Amino acid sequence: MRDVEHIAMAEFFVSQVYLVLIPFSVWTLYGLKILNFNTTCLRKPENQFFYQLLFFSTGSRFLICGLIVTVQFSPALLYGFFLIATAVKYNLYASLFMIIGGLGSLGLALTFHFNKLIQYPDQDKKTSRFIRRINQAIIRPYPLFSIE
Amino acid sequence: MLYLKNFTKSYSGHSVIEIPQIEFKPGVYWIKGENGSGKTTLFKSLAGLHPCQGEIRFDDGIDLHDQPVEFRRLVNYAEAEPVYPGFLTARDLIHFVGKAKNSSQQQRDSLTTKFGINAYAENSCETYSSGMLKKVSLSLAFMGAPRLIILDEPLITLDESARKVLFDLIKSYTAEYKAIVLLSSHQLLEDSSLQINQILSIQNKTLQPA
């Protein structure tokens, strides 16, 4: 898309409060992706040492978790700032507060979730019934190894 | 002292290990068991890394389920085959874990010197051999003032001099901090200079005297 088209789309998103829900739903999906990524990452054996973060003071722990989430969520935040600037340009304060509230709550939810992962580690490795069935049924052909 | 009562670890409702009751006094306990018998599962449960059921508490009342942070602060765990992110150095790990465990700079320096980590502490973990990783992992297991040190197969890939350092550290921590050391090993420990409180074995999904 060209610059003008980006600007036009941002103006469309902030023109009505309910239209802010479009980028918000995309950010939520992205947030879920981050949530899943963090859960998977912390279960990896090489990241087990990171559970020691639990013993840092609550303030430091939340600061570190917040920084990690901010970096991960930065694409959404940058686009959010762009929408905020557009909303400010046209004095659309309802949309502005909606964007700030949405991004803020998503960021906080991700931070609390990351902190919860540290507090309640679950390194159990389970093979689902479905995967077990597949493993019983087939012996994977060699070329499939690399694809998997 | 560490008490376990009605300890159960299960996967999807299928019990893996059940311990009705056991007490661990300060000292060394050698946990034996066949491959897959549940030693690592037990260790990770006691370290708070695996969810489990039952009462697990120290004699002053600190319970794994009621006070997970306080409990886990007192527990140090070293894995059988330690792995760390390749881009980190031993110095990064020691600094991070040392800070988390309130370890003094003197203690950190002493541990790295004893295990001979200083020679490669600035290199990335991806360049380490399994023995070098093991030394880093063991030095992290002695950070702070742990009351329970869990060493899963501490002797594998370890050279003779590092073994001696490890046994000396175990002796000093059990004497100074009244620490409980649970260790599993397929190598014989009877010949070592370690004084072992009890040899336990995981058989029939429970922990019993060997």
Interface residues (C-beta under 8 A of the other chain):
Chain A: P45 E46 N47 Q48 F49 Y51 Q52 L53 L54 F55 F56 Q119 Y120 P121 D122 Q123 D124 K126
Chain B: Y11 S12 K44 G48 L49 H50 P51 P68 V69 R72 R73 E79 V83 Y84 P85 G86 L93 F96 V97 K99 A100 K101 N102 L140
